Amino acid sequence: MRGVDLKALGIPSEEEYVEAYCRRTNRSGIENWDYYIAFNMFRLAAILQGIAKRVLDGTEASQQAKEAGAGAYDLSKLAWAQIDKSVKID
């Protein structure tokens, strides 16, 4: 969604989303937020890898499968960058 004006679409920033979630659930914050983001990015990358394999096997379920599966590697790199960002070395 790079380059998309999320604000114009009414989609909050990550910070705004977390603040709203915490306000609605009476939390002061979410510990290990970066971990949850990275975990879900890797999870989605694994799903995309499965789609890529189905494309190779000829059993894909949609015409967009090849494009979706092709995103697995890039998403896993982004997930790793999320981990690098969150690691605090003392």
Helices and strands as residue ranges (DSSP letters): H 14-24, H 33-57, H 65-70, H 72-86
